[in-house]
């Protein structure tokens, strides 16, 4: 039995305790985790400092360092997010629907845990806690594999959570961390059939595609975010500028930040310089089409085909001027990762066309794509943002971490 199989076996055994734990016990565990995070703040910061030191030495971009960094305020925010999960309704045991058959059979479809969930993610230690507590509240065991860049932070966070579980009488193995960061271990995790019920990758396009191509266990595709804002010719300029700026610069490293801005040619001359002025506050690098270059000048890097596919995750953006909402939608359909797209317009016919034609998990009218988030949707912490169409789509909260079971009650019926 290899390393991953050992973790899988432990998770499988522990998952039975989670499935049978009632709401009260699960909430006690979550409260204990929240308290433990606050109590161990200094210990967590010290562990994170080791990761941050390595990040600097390895020339990690400032945006990616921001995703990795933990301080007292961020740990407090993470702990408070755990309490929000406590306040959420427990989905386990919920009757989705029920009916009585003519033969007297009573059939109920009820929410139950998935079982053992694996999460592969990159340099965001908050995901370690978010994923663990959501899986626990939904009655699952979880195996977490973060990137090597966050190994010290993740090891500390998981140990804090495991101790909290043990202290209230639940198996510590409900939350496990893959402490080996080599590729072979990751490959073993993707093939952990018989132990993992589903594997969820959270990170960049490279990670997600690697999991999809290599995994033999079921996978929920999440996260890759080549998101777009399209500014229509009827857009209110002030609104369009604020939304474009927010969607790009408020936190550029996350998956719901935009990577491409599309602008109608009738409004481009007037609005592009104002957008650039907003972007200049963050030194945003612009890759643009020929028309963008003509308006903004030599500061624009000529955009390539590759630029329109790219998830920059940084203060960098591609801009293209289009002639119609139809051209904007065609561009999005070609280059999008089906995450989040927005149209800024006062033309409701164009808005309806955009909503009905763009094939993404979240589609906005006159709002920033930055709202594609479990907490912003009212789900509490999220496990990820699914860009696929089966089982779950968009921000995945507690319900997405359950499956259903048919429960049938009879009084002696047999089939003839």
N, C-alpha and C positions, 0 to 999 in steps of 0.2 A: 504493500500500500504506500503510494507516494505522499508527499507533503499535502497536496491539495485534497487527495482522497481522505486523509486524516481529518482535515478541516471539514470536509463535506459530511463525513460520518458524524462528527460532533454536532454539526448544525442540524442534521436530520433528526438526531436524537433530541436535541434541545427544542426543536420546532414543535414537538408534541406538547411541551409545557406551555409554549406561547399560545397554541391553538385552544388549549383548555382553560387558559387564564381568563378570568372575567374582566370586565371593564375596570372595576375598582382596583384590582391588583396591577393591571397594566398602567393605570394612571398613577398609582403609587410609585411604580418603577420610573416613569417619566419624571415625576416630581423629584425623585431621588437623583436622577441624572442631572436635572437642571441645577439642583442644589450643589451637587458635586462639581459641576463645571465652575460655578462661582467660587467654591471653596478652594479649588485647585488652580485658580487663575494664574498665579505666579509660576507655578510648575509648568503650565501649558505655554506661557509666554517664553519661558526659558527653552523649552523644547523647540518652539517655533523659531527662536533666535538662531538655533543651529541650522535650520532649513534656510532662513533668510541669509545667513552668512554664505552658505553654499550657493544660493541663488546669485548673489553678487559675484562670487568667484567664477561662476559659470556663465556670467554675462546675460542673465535672464532679463528680458525687457521690463521697463518700469511698470507697464500695465500688468504683466504676468506676476511681477513681484507684489503688486497690489492685491491680486487674487490670493496670494499665498500668505500674506502678512496677517498675524493675529495680535491684537492688543487688548487691554482690559475692556474697552468699549465694545469691540467686536465680540469678545467672549460673552459679555453681558447680553448682547443682542442675540447670540446663538442660544444662550440659556433661556431668554424670554421666548424665543421661537419654540422651544420645547414645551413651554407652558401653554402656548397657543394650541399645540397638538393635544395637550391634556383636555383643553376645553372643547375640542371637536367631538362630534358624536361618533361613537364606536360603530363602524359599519358591520362588524361581525354579528351574525344572527339576524340581520335585517331581512325581512321578507320582501323580495323584489316584486313578486306577484304570486298569487295563489288562486286555485280554482278547484271546483268539484266536478268530477267526471260522472256521466250517467250511471256508471256501474258502482258508484259510491266511493271511488278512490279520491282521496283528498291530496292534491299535488301542490307543493310549495317550492318556489325557487328562492333559495336563501344564500346570503353572502357568507363565504368561508375564506380562511386564509389561503394564499397560494402555497405556502410551505417554506421553502428555502430560496431566498433571493440573493443573487450575486450582483454586486455593483462594481464596475471598473470605472475609475474616474481619474482626473488629473490634479492640478495643483490648487484645489480649493478645500482647505480643511473643514470649512463649514459644512460641506457636503457629507463629511464623515458623520457628523452628528445628525443632520437632517435625515439622511438615509436610514440611519440606525433607528431613530425614534419613530419615523413613519412606519418602517417595517414592523417594529415592535407593537405599535398601536393597532396595526392591522393583523396581528397575531402570527407574524412570520419570524423566522430566524434569518440573519443576514450575514453574508461574507463580503467584506469590503476589501477592495484592492485599489489603493491610491497610487499616485506616481511616486517615483523615488525622490522627487524634489520636495515632497511633503512627508517623508517617512518618519521623521522625529516627531512632528506635530501629530500625525495620525496615530502613531504608537501611543503617545501620551493620552490623547483624547479617548481612544478605545479602552485603554486600561482604566481610565477614570470611569467610563460608562460600565465596564464589566464589574468593577468593584461595587458600583451602585446597585447593579442587578443582584449580585450575590448578597448584599446587605439586606435586601428585602425578600430574599428567598427564591428568586428566579435563577435559572442556570445562566452563568456568565457566558456560556457558549452560544447564547442567542445573538450575541454580537462578537464577531471574530474579524481580525485583520490579517490579511496576507502580508506577512512581514518580509517575505522574499520578493525583491523587485525585479528579478531577471525575467527575460522574455519566455523562457521555458516554463516557468511557473504560471505566467499569464496564459500561455497556450494550454497548459493542463487545466486551468480554470474554465476555459472556453469549451472544454470537452468533458466536463464533470457530470456526465449523464448518470442518472440514478441518484444523484444528490442535489444538484441545482435544478429547481423547477423553472427558473427564468433568469436570464442575465441581462442587466441594464448597463450599457456604456454611457458615461457622461463625460464629454470633452470635445476636442476638436474633430474635424472631419476625418483625419488620419486614423485616430483611435477608433472611431465608430465604424469606419469601413473595415478596419482590420478585424474587429470583433464579428461583424456581419459575415465576412468571408471565411473566417476560421472556425467559428463556433459551431458545435454540433448540438448544443443545448438551445432551447428557445430563446430568442433575443427580442427585446423591445428597443427599436432604434430611436435614439434621442439626440437632441442637442445641437447638431451642426447648424450654425445660424448665419447663412448668407441672406440677410434680411434687407428689405428695400422700403424706401419711402418714395412715392410718386407725387409730385406737386403739379396739380392740374392747372389749366389756364384760368380757372375761376377761383382758385384758392385765395383766401385772405392772406396777404403777404406776411403780416406780423405773426399770424398763427403758423404759417408754413415755416418761417425762419425758426421760431421757437421749437417746433416739433422736430425739424431736421437736426437742429443743434442738440436737443435733448437726446434724440435717438442715437446720435453718434458719440457725443462727448460726455454724457452724464456718467457712464461707466463703460468704456469701449471694449473691455476685455470679455464681457459677458455675451452669451449667445443670442440675446434679443436686441443687441445693439445693431444698427444698420451698417452695412458694408457698401451699399450702392445707393446713390441718390439720383432719381430720374426727374427731369424738369421739362414741362411743356415749353416748346420753342417760343410761344407767344409771351411768356412771362419771364423767360430766362435772362434777357438783357437787364431787366429791372431788378430781379431778385437775387441773381447769382452773386453780385458783388457784396450784397448784404449778408448772404449766407457765408461767404468767405470771411467777412469781417468777424462773424460769430465764431467760425472755425479757427481763425487766427488767434483767438484767446487761448487756444489749446495747441497751437502749432500743428494743426491737422495737415497732413500731406495729401494733396489732391492728385488723383489720376483722372484725366478727363478726355472726352472725345474731342474731335477737331473744333466743334462749335464752342465747347467749354473753353478750350485753349484760346479761341479767338476773342472771347469775352474777358477772360481773366488774365491772359498773357502768359509769359514765360514761367511763371510759378507753377503752372500745371504740367505734370508729367504725362506724356501721351499714354492713354489707356490702351492696354492690349486685351486680347481675348481672355487671357489668363486672369487679368485684373478683375474682370466681371464675375469670375468663378470664385475669387479668393475671399476667405474669411480672415480679415486682417487682424481682428482682436486687438486693435491698437488705434492710435490717433492717425488713422489713414482711411481714405475713402475713394471710391470710384464714382465719377459723375458722368451722366449721359443726358443729352438733350434729345427729346423725342417730339414727334409731330402730333401725337394723339394718345388718348387713353388706351386705344387698341395696341399701339406700338409699345407702350409701357408694359401692358399685361403680357405681350409676347416676349418681351425681354425677361420679365420675371419668371414666366413659365420655363424659359430656357435655362436660366442661371440659378434660380432659387433652390434652396435646400428644403423648401416647404415648411419653414418655421413660422415667420411672422412678416407680414407686409402691410403697408398703410398707404392710403390715398388721402391727399389733402385737397378738398374740393367743396364748392358750394353747388355743384351740379349733381343733383340726386340721381339723374339717369346714369351719369358716369359712375357714381358711387355704387349703384346697384349692379352695373356691368362688372365693376371691379370685384365686388363681393361674390358674384355668381361665377366668375371665370377664374379668379386666382385660386390655385389649388394648394393652399397652405393651412397649417393647423390653426393659425390665428390671423384674421384679416380685419384691419382697422379702417374706420373712416374718421378723419380729423382727430387722431390721437396718436401718441408715440408708441412704437413697438416695444418700448421698455416695460410695458404693463404685462407682457406675457410672462407671468410668474405665478406660482401657486399661491403665495401670500396675497398678491394683488388681486387674484381671482376669488379670494376668500376661502381657499382650501387649507390654509396654514402652510407649514413648510412643504416643499415639493420634493419628489424623488427625481424629477427630471421633466423635460418637455419632449413629449413624443412627437416625432415627425412622420410616423407611419400611420396606417389607417386601421389596423386590426387591434383589438382589445382596448387600446387607449390611444388618445390623440390630444395634443396640446399639453398644458401643465397637468402633471400626474399627482394627485393627492391620494388620500387614503383609499378611496373606492378603487383606484387603479391598481392597488396592491392586494386586491381580493379577486377571487373567482366565485362562481356560484355552484351550488349543489342542489339537485332536486331531491326533495324529501317527500316520500309518498306514504300515506297512512291508509290502511285498509281494514277490513274486518272479515278476512278470509277469502277475498276474491282470487279466482284462478282464471287464466285465459283459456278460452275454448278454441 
